[in-house]
């Protein structure tokens, strides 16, 4: 005889409520986990950049990277060394 009392088969057959309760609790836990994952995914979308403008993304780059992008987009890369960062961003957005 252990510490945990043994439940008789007749008691378990008469008391179907325990299995229903276990199933409902398990279902609620699974729904909560799915809901929590959805909330985390939505917060990641808002935090990581669905609403970040192209200008803000370009301003995070260095001047050297902006010059390389401008050379790729424009056929002639003349005069790029004279432009500052904000002018390079505007040239890329135009």
Secondary structure, 3 states (H helix, E strand, C coil): CCCCCCCCHHHHHHCCHHHHHHHHHHHHHHHHHHHHHHHHHHHHHHHHCCCCCHHHHHHCCCHHHHHHHHHHHCCCCCCHHHCCHHHHHHHHHC
